[in-house]
Amino acid sequence: MGKITGFLEFDRKVEKYAPVDERIQNYKEFTLPMKEKELKNQGARCMDCGIPFCHSGCPLGNLIPDFNDSVYKGKWEKAAEILHATNNFPEFTGRLCPAPCEEACVLGINEDPVSIENIEKNIVETAFQKGWVVADPPEFRTDKKVAVVGSGPAGLAAAQQLNRAGHSVTVFERDEKPGGLLRYGIPDFKMEKHVIDRRLEILKEEGIEFECGIHIGIDIKAEVLHKDYDAIVLCGGATVRRNLPIKGADLKGVVQAMDFLGQNNRRVDGLKFSGEEIKATNKNVIVIGGGDTGSDCIGTSFRQGATSVSNFEIMGKATAERPEDQPWPFWPMRLRTSSSHKEGAERFFSISTKEFIGDKNGNLKSLITVNVAWEKIPGQRPVLKEIEGTEKEWPCELALLAMGFTGSEMTIAEQLGLEADPRTNIKASVKDYKTNVPGVFVAGDQRRGQSLIVWAISEGRQAAYHVDTYLMGSSYLPLKGEGDLPRI
């Protein structure tokens, strides 16, 4: 590496945030850019370890030490080439990924890890600013047609890889614009939507066609699609939300998180939305669920002018440090505090919602909770126990359910006769991403269940390799950790 002693000389730094009172006034991204010298120093912290465990931590197998070294040496264009060799959309992961690579960083054993995600974001943003990210259409076309259903990160990655192999690719999206949950689930303050649009323009220039506002299985029957295309890649998201089946769950004001977030993203984009307006303005908001979706609801509620925002998590409060039973380099379940949490939300752990209470007009006015404890039984799953005498009523006019997803919509699977796994995902092996129906493949959330954006891109890339092999007998598309190679 360029700076052998860099990890001894420089402390970890990441982009700072604009002050809370400023950033909650709008939906713009609020990170403050670092100076080039600071970024070079962060690249210098990569420590030339014998085995770069960051590779195994990253589902994409990004060549992290290589692009860190290029940043340290000021070779930004080379860094961008290295980064794009394994990651189709580093502008997405550089903003939204929880960075499992950093948890696997060797330096992270006893020091702060290298700020890999921040370096990644700055590499790709520099590349866009310098005009290095341009369309690269395939030199020739095969006679094969591929339909990709779903335009989230898995679908977009699969489409770009298959287009690079020379196939004619059409992406079908049921919403009015491509992007999936990147567009209608992720708030603009985490990723402004022009970031998606500039990448989509490149994909279109490369020859990928997008058909939006078409719900496969309803507007076009899945059997018709199967007949018209040589292969289908199903890349829908995990969209079946987990409910809270308690008394009062049907009251007005008890809302699924993705309905709240999707509606607000459309509002910010100037788009129309169906259904009654959902807003946190002048309301006591309680977000039930402590994950990323819950965090997004918190930040959105503050920007809408909520009176108060509280966050409930049924699990106990995790430790800030890595738990002893989750050793390096594995992903630890430690306490994570997001930028939205820091905007003023009060967090409560080991708490369960028992009942929603409404007024005479059917509007939510409060909810009742009870504190809980998890009893560990050797050889069994922990058992949830309510703590007697801890019931409490909370004022609440808007309860946002951010408790994850239980699977994906199965209309296409039913029409094609696809097998499902016990978790209501479409059954397909990671070995080749094939379903039980020839010519139909599945990748991303629809195969593995609710997961990370970086996993979705990885799955889309891997599925594309196997689709190409199915169509052509072999493939020059890359597998994990390999750079892109043209078909000869």
C-alpha positions in Angstrom: 0.0 0.0 0.0 1.0 3.6 -0.5 1.3 4.6 3.2 2.5 1.6 5.3 2.2 3.6 8.5 -1.0 5.5 7.6 -3.2 3.6 10.1 -0.8 4.8 12.9 -0.7 8.4 11.8 -4.3 9.2 11.0 -7.5 8.9 12.9 -10.8 7.8 11.3 -12.9 10.6 9.9 -16.2 10.6 8.0 -18.4 13.3 6.6 -20.0 15.5 9.2 -23.7 16.5 9.2 -25.3 19.9 8.8 -26.9 21.1 12.1 -30.2 19.5 13.1 -32.2 22.7 13.1 -31.0 23.4 9.5 -31.4 20.0 8.0 -34.9 19.2 9.2 -36.2 22.2 7.3 -36.0 20.3 4.0 -35.5 16.9 2.4 -32.0 17.5 0.9 -29.0 15.4 1.7 -27.1 17.0 4.6 -23.6 15.5 4.7 -20.8 18.0 4.5 -18.1 17.1 2.0 -14.5 16.4 3.1 -11.4 18.0 1.6 -9.4 15.9 -0.8 -6.4 15.8 1.6 -8.6 14.4 4.3 -9.9 11.7 2.0 -6.4 10.7 0.9 -5.4 10.4 4.6 -8.4 8.1 5.1 -7.3 6.0 2.1 -3.9 5.8 3.7 -5.3 4.1 6.8 -5.9 0.9 4.8 -3.1 -1.1 6.4 -1.8 -3.6 3.8 -3.1 -6.5 5.9 -2.1 -10.0 4.8 -5.7 -11.1 4.3 -8.2 -8.3 3.5 -11.2 -9.5 5.4 -13.2 -6.5 4.1 -13.5 -8.6 0.9 -15.4 -11.3 2.8 -17.5 -8.7 4.6 -18.7 -7.2 1.4 -21.3 -9.2 -0.5 -20.0 -7.7 -3.8 -16.4 -8.6 -3.1 -15.3 -5.0 -3.7 -11.6 -4.6 -4.2 -11.4 -2.3 -1.2 -7.6 -2.1 -0.6 -7.0 -1.4 -4.2 -9.3 1.6 -4.5 -8.2 2.9 -1.0 -4.6 2.9 -2.3 -5.6 4.7 -5.5 -7.4 7.4 -3.4 -4.3 7.8 -1.2 -2.1 8.3 -4.3 -4.7 10.7 -5.9 -5.5 8.4 -8.7 -9.2 9.0 -8.6 -10.1 7.8 -12.1 -8.3 4.5 -11.4 -10.1 4.2 -8.1 -13.4 4.7 -10.0 -12.5 1.9 -12.5 -11.7 -0.4 -9.6 -14.9 0.4 -7.8 -17.2 0.0 -10.8 -15.5 -3.3 -11.7 -17.5 -5.1 -8.9 -20.3 -2.6 -8.0 -22.7 -1.3 -10.6 -24.1 1.4 -8.3 -21.6 2.6 -5.7 -23.5 5.9 -5.4 -26.3 3.8 -3.8 -24.2 1.7 -1.5 -21.9 4.7 -0.6 -24.9 6.4 0.9 -27.1 3.6 2.2 -25.1 0.5 3.0 -24.5 -0.3 6.7 -21.0 -1.2 5.7 -20.4 -4.8 6.7 -17.0 -4.3 5.1 -16.0 -2.0 7.9 -17.1 -4.4 10.6 -14.8 -7.0 8.9 -11.8 -4.5 8.6 -8.7 -5.9 10.2 -7.9 -2.4 11.7 -11.3 -2.6 13.4 -10.1 -5.4 15.7 -8.6 -2.8 18.1 -9.0 0.6 16.4 -11.7 2.4 14.4 -12.0 0.7 11.0 -11.2 2.4 7.7 -14.0 4.6 6.6 -14.6 2.5 3.5 -18.2 3.6 2.7 -17.3 7.3 2.8 -14.4 6.7 0.5 -16.6 4.8 -1.9 -19.2 7.6 -2.0 -16.5 10.2 -2.7 -14.9 8.1 -5.5 -18.1 7.7 -7.4 -19.2 11.3 -6.9 -15.8 12.5 -8.2 -16.2 10.2 -11.2 -19.6 11.7 -12.0 -18.3 15.3 -11.5 -15.3 14.6 -13.8 -17.5 13.0 -16.5 -15.9 9.6 -16.2 -19.2 7.7 -15.8 -20.5 7.3 -19.3 -22.7 4.9 -21.2 -20.9 1.8 -22.5 -23.2 0.0 -24.9 -22.3 -3.6 -25.9 -20.4 -3.9 -29.2 -22.8 -6.5 -30.5 -26.3 -7.9 -29.8 -27.4 -11.5 -29.4 -30.8 -12.5 -30.5 -32.0 -13.1 -27.0 -34.6 -11.1 -25.1 -34.7 -10.9 -21.3 -37.4 -9.5 -19.1 -36.4 -8.1 -15.7 -39.4 -7.7 -13.3 -38.6 -5.0 -10.7 -36.4 -2.0 -11.0 -34.8 -1.9 -7.5 -31.1 -2.4 -7.1 -31.3 -6.2 -7.9 -33.2 -5.6 -11.1 -31.1 -2.7 -12.3 -27.9 -4.7 -11.6 -29.2 -7.8 -13.4 -30.4 -5.6 -16.3 -27.1 -3.8 -16.8 -25.0 -7.0 -16.6 -27.3 -8.8 -19.1 -27.2 -5.8 -21.4 -23.4 -5.8 -21.3 -23.6 -9.4 -22.5 -25.4 -8.2 -25.6 -28.9 -9.3 -24.7 -32.0 -7.1 -25.3 -33.2 -6.3 -21.8 -36.6 -4.8 -20.8 -37.2 -3.8 -17.2 -40.8 -3.8 -16.0 -41.8 -1.7 -13.0 -45.3 -1.4 -11.6 -44.7 2.1 -10.2 -44.6 5.3 -12.3 -40.8 5.6 -12.2 -37.9 3.1 -11.9 -36.0 2.6 -8.7 -38.2 0.4 -6.5 -37.7 1.1 -2.8 -34.7 3.2 -3.6 -37.2 5.8 -5.0 -40.3 5.1 -2.9 -38.8 3.8 0.3 -35.6 5.7 1.0 -36.2 9.3 2.1 -34.6 12.1 0.0 -32.5 13.3 2.9 -30.6 10.0 2.7 -30.5 9.9 -1.1 -31.9 12.5 -3.4 -33.6 11.0 -6.4 -31.5 12.8 -9.0 -28.9 10.3 -7.9 -31.1 7.5 -9.3 -32.1 9.5 -12.4 -28.6 10.2 -13.6 -27.7 6.5 -13.4 -31.0 5.6 -15.2 -30.1 7.9 -18.1 -26.8 5.9 -18.5 -28.6 2.6 -18.5 -31.1 3.9 -21.1 -28.2 5.1 -23.3 -26.7 1.6 -23.0 -29.9 0.2 -24.6 -31.9 -1.0 -21.6 -35.7 -0.4 -22.1 -37.9 0.5 -19.1 -41.7 -0.1 -19.1 -43.2 1.6 -16.0 -46.7 1.5 -14.7 -47.0 -2.1 -15.7 -47.9 -4.6 -13.0 -46.7 -8.0 -14.2 -49.3 -10.6 -13.3 -52.1 -8.1 -13.5 -51.6 -5.8 -16.5 -49.6 -8.5 -18.3 -50.1 -12.1 -17.3 -46.9 -13.9 -16.3 -47.5 -16.7 -18.8 -47.5 -14.1 -21.7 -44.2 -12.7 -20.5 -42.7 -16.1 -20.3 -43.8 -16.8 -23.8 -42.5 -13.6 -25.3 -39.0 -13.6 -23.7 -36.2 -16.1 -23.7 -35.6 -15.6 -20.0 -37.2 -13.8 -17.0 -35.5 -12.5 -14.0 -37.8 -11.8 -11.0 -36.3 -9.0 -8.8 -39.3 -7.7 -6.9 -38.8 -6.4 -3.4 -40.0 -7.8 -0.1 -43.2 -5.9 0.1 -45.6 -7.9 2.3 -45.4 -5.9 5.6 -45.5 -7.4 9.0 -48.7 -6.4 10.9 -49.4 -5.8 14.6 -52.5 -7.9 15.3 -53.7 -6.2 18.4 -56.9 -4.4 19.4 -57.3 -1.0 17.7 -55.0 -1.9 14.8 -57.6 -0.7 12.3 -57.9 2.8 13.8 -57.2 5.8 11.6 -53.6 6.8 12.4 -52.2 3.3 12.6 -50.1 3.3 9.4 -47.6 1.0 7.8 -44.2 2.7 7.5 -43.8 2.1 3.8 -47.2 3.8 3.1 -46.0 6.8 5.0 -42.6 6.9 3.4 -43.8 6.2 -0.1 -46.4 8.9 0.1 -43.9 11.5 1.3 -41.4 10.6 -1.4 -44.1 11.1 -4.0 -45.0 14.4 -2.3 -41.4 15.6 -2.4 -41.2 14.6 -6.1 -44.4 16.5 -7.0 -46.2 13.3 -7.9 -49.8 12.4 -7.1 -50.5 9.7 -4.6 -53.6 7.6 -3.9 -55.4 7.3 -0.7 -55.8 9.7 2.2 -53.0 12.0 3.1 -50.7 10.8 6.0 -48.7 13.5 7.8 -47.0 13.8 11.1 -47.5 17.5 11.4 -48.5 18.6 15.0 -48.9 15.0 16.1 -47.3 12.8 18.7 -45.7 10.1 16.6 -44.6 6.7 17.8 -42.5 4.5 15.5 -42.8 0.8 16.3 -39.6 -0.9 15.1 -36.0 -0.1 15.6 -34.5 -0.8 12.2 -33.6 1.4 9.2 -37.2 1.8 8.1 -38.1 3.0 11.6 -35.2 5.5 11.5 -36.4 6.8 8.1 -39.9 7.3 9.6 -38.3 9.3 12.5 -36.4 11.7 10.2 -39.4 12.2 7.9 -41.7 12.9 10.9 -39.4 15.6 12.2 -39.3 17.2 8.7 -43.1 17.2 8.6 -43.3 19.0 12.0 -44.2 16.3 14.5 -44.9 17.5 18.0 -42.9 14.6 19.4 -41.3 11.4 18.0 -40.7 8.2 20.1 -39.2 4.9 18.9 -40.2 1.6 20.4 -38.1 -1.6 20.0 -39.3 -4.9 21.5 -35.7 -6.2 21.7 -33.4 -5.2 24.6 -30.9 -2.3 24.2 -27.8 -3.6 22.5 -24.3 -2.7 23.7 -22.3 -0.1 21.8 -19.4 -2.5 21.7 -19.2 -5.8 19.8 -20.9 -8.6 21.8 -18.6 -11.4 23.0 -20.6 -14.0 21.1 -20.3 -12.1 17.8 -16.6 -12.0 17.2 -14.7 -10.2 14.5 -15.0 -10.4 11.5 -18.7 -11.3 11.7 -21.5 -8.7 11.6 -22.3 -7.7 15.2 -25.7 -6.8 16.6 -24.5 -3.6 18.4 -26.4 -0.4 19.2 -26.6 1.8 16.1 -27.7 5.4 16.3 -28.7 7.0 13.0 -28.6 10.6 12.0 -32.4 10.6 12.4 -32.2 9.3 16.0 -29.9 12.3 16.7 -32.6 14.7 15.5 -34.5 14.4 18.7 -36.2 11.0 18.9 -36.5 9.3 22.3 -35.8 5.6 22.1 -37.4 2.9 24.3 -36.2 -0.7 24.4 -37.8 -4.0 25.7 -41.2 -2.5 25.2 -44.3 -4.1 23.5 -47.4 -2.4 22.3 -50.5 -4.0 23.7 -53.4 -1.9 22.4 -54.3 1.1 20.3 -57.0 3.4 21.7 -59.2 5.6 19.5 -61.6 8.4 20.0 -65.3 8.3 19.2 -64.6 9.1 15.5 -62.2 6.2 15.1 -59.0 8.3 15.2 -56.0 7.0 17.1 -55.4 9.0 20.3 -53.1 6.8 22.4 -51.6 3.4 22.8 -50.8 1.1 25.7 -47.5 -0.7 26.2 -45.9 -3.1 28.6 -42.2 -3.7 29.4 -40.9 -7.1 28.4 -37.9 -9.3 29.1 -36.4 -12.1 27.0 -35.9 -15.3 28.9 -33.1 -17.4 27.6 -33.6 -21.2 27.6 -30.7 -23.4 26.6 -31.2 -25.0 23.2 -34.4 -23.0 22.5 -35.3 -19.6 21.2 -35.6 -16.9 23.8 -39.1 -16.5 25.3 -40.8 -13.1 25.6 -42.1 -12.4 29.1 -44.3 -9.4 30.0 -43.2 -7.6 33.2 -46.2 -7.2 35.6 -47.2 -3.7 36.6 -45.4 -1.9 33.8 -48.4 -1.0 31.6 -48.4 2.6 30.4 -50.6 4.7 28.2 -48.9 7.1 25.7 -50.5 10.0 23.8 -50.2 9.2 20.1 -52.0 10.4 17.0 -49.8 8.6 14.5 -48.3 5.1 15.0 -46.0 4.0 12.2 -45.4 0.2 12.0 -41.8 -0.4 10.9 -41.5 -4.1 11.8 -40.1 -5.5 8.6 -41.5 -7.7 5.8 -42.6 -11.3 5.6 -42.1 -11.9 1.9 -42.9 -10.7 -1.5 -46.1 -10.6 -3.6 -46.7 -14.0 -5.1 -49.0 -13.3 -8.1 -46.3 -14.1 -10.7 -45.2 -17.2 -8.8 -48.8 -18.5 -8.7 -49.4 -17.8 -12.4 -46.1 -19.6 -13.4 -46.4 -22.4 -10.8 -43.1 -21.4 -9.1 -42.2 -23.1 -5.8 -41.9 -21.1 -2.6 -39.7 -21.7 0.4 -41.0 -21.9 4.0 -40.4 -18.1 4.4 -42.7 -17.3 1.4 -39.8 -16.4 -0.9 -39.6 -17.8 -4.4 -37.5 -20.9 -4.2 -34.2 -20.7 -6.1 -30.7 -21.9 -5.4 -27.8 -19.5 -4.9 -25.9 -21.9 -7.1 -27.6 -20.8 -10.3 -30.7 -18.7 -9.3 -33.0 -21.0 -11.3 -36.5 -21.6 -10.2 -38.4 -24.9 -10.9 -39.7 -23.4 -14.2 -37.1 -23.3 -17.0 -36.0 -19.8 -18.1 -37.3 -18.2 -14.9 -34.7 -16.9 -12.4 -35.1 -14.9 -9.2 -32.7 -12.6 -7.3 -32.7 -10.1 -4.4 -35.3 -9.9 -1.8 -37.7 -12.1 -3.7 -35.2 -15.0 -3.4 -33.4 -14.3 -0.1 -36.0 -12.2 1.8 -35.7 -8.7 3.1 -32.0 -7.7 3.0 -29.5 -5.0 2.2 -29.0 -3.0 -1.0 -25.5 -4.3 -1.3 -26.9 -7.9 -1.3 -29.5 -7.0 -3.9 -26.8 -5.7 -6.3 -24.7 -8.8 -5.6 -27.7 -11.1 -6.3 -28.6 -9.2 -9.5 -25.0 -9.6 -10.8 -24.8 -13.3 -9.9 -28.2 -14.0 -11.4 -27.2 -12.3 -14.6 -24.2 -14.6 -15.0 -26.4 -17.7 -14.7 -29.0 -16.3 -17.1 -26.3 -15.5 -19.6 -25.0 -19.1 -19.2 -28.5 -20.5 -19.7 -29.0 -18.5 -22.9 -25.5 -18.9 -24.4 -24.0 -22.0 -22.9 -21.3 -20.0 -21.1 -20.7 -16.5 -19.8 -17.9 -14.0 -19.6 -19.8 -11.9 -17.1 -18.0 -11.6 -13.8 -18.8 -13.5 -10.6 -18.2 -12.0 -7.1 -15.0 -10.1 -6.7 -14.1 -10.3 -10.4 -13.9 -7.3 -12.8 -16.1 -7.0 -15.9 -14.8 -8.7 -19.0 -16.3 -8.4 -22.5 -17.6 -11.4 -24.4 -15.0 -12.4 -27.0 
